[in-house]
């Protein structure tokens, strides 16, 4: 893997982690259970994506 590819993966991991944190933060503030469940599903999907990127390393 080239250094440029590693930098891309590092950047992608940072974005995925940021998005996951924002999903957690948003879900904790929502009152509507349906909307909260949707955001929690987004967070779980994002966690899978993060793991996929991480596993490349």
DRENLUM-138384 format. One record per residue (C-alpha): residue number from 1; residue in one letter; x, y, z. Coordinates in pm, whole numbers, always signed. Layout:
REC  num  residuo      c1      c2      c3
REC  NUM        A       X       Y       Z
...
// end
This chain:
REC  num  residuo      c1      c2      c3
REC    1        X      +0      +0      +0
REC    2        X    +140    +340     -92
REC    3        X    +178    +628    +150
REC    4        X     -89    +820     -40
REC    5        X    -334    +531      +0
REC    6        X    -258    +515    +373
REC    7        X    -323    +886    +404
REC    8        X    -656    +840    +228
REC    9        X    -755    +562    +468
REC   10        X    -648    +770    +767
REC   11        X    -858   +1061    +641
REC   12        X   -1156    +834    +577
REC   13        X   -1127    +687    +928
REC   14        X   -1133   +1039   +1072
REC   15        X   -1447   +1127    +876
REC   16        X   -1621    +806    +977
REC   17        X   -1534    +858   +1342
REC   18        X   -1663   +1217   +1330
REC   19        X   -1989   +1108   +1168
REC   20        X   -2033    +830   +1424
REC   21        X   -1982   +1075   +1711
REC   22        X   -2237   +1312   +1561
REC   23        X   -2489   +1028   +1524
REC   24        X   -2442    +932   +1889
REC   25        X   -2477   +1293   +1999
REC   26        X   -2789   +1346   +1789
REC   27        X   -2954   +1020   +1896
REC   28        X   -2907   +1109   +2262
REC   29        X   -3096   +1435   +2209
REC   30        X   -3390   +1302   +2008
REC   31        X   -3730   +1252   +2167
REC   32        X   -3900   +1080   +1872
REC   33        X   -3828    +708   +1909
REC   34        X   -3867    +635   +1536
REC   35        X   -3623    +908   +1436
REC   36        X   -3386    +806   +1715
REC   37        X   -3388    +446   +1588
REC   38        X   -3310    +570   +1236
REC   39        X   -3010    +771   +1358
REC   40        X   -2890    +474   +1565
REC   41        X   -2908    +256   +1252
REC   42        X   -2697    +515   +1069
REC   43        X   -2444    +497   +1349
REC   44        X   -2430    +117   +1330
REC   45        X   -2382    +128    +953
REC   46        X   -2112    +387   +1000
REC   47        X   -1941    +163   +1254
REC   48        X   -1935    -117    +995
REC   49        X   -1779    +117    +740
REC   50        X   -1520    +228    +996
REC   51        X   -1433    -134   +1072
REC   52        X   -1397    -209    +700
REC   53        X   -1153     +78    +657
REC   54        X    -967     -17    +974
REC   55        X    -936    -378    +862
REC   56        X    -751    -260    +551
REC   57        X    -466    -164    +777
// end
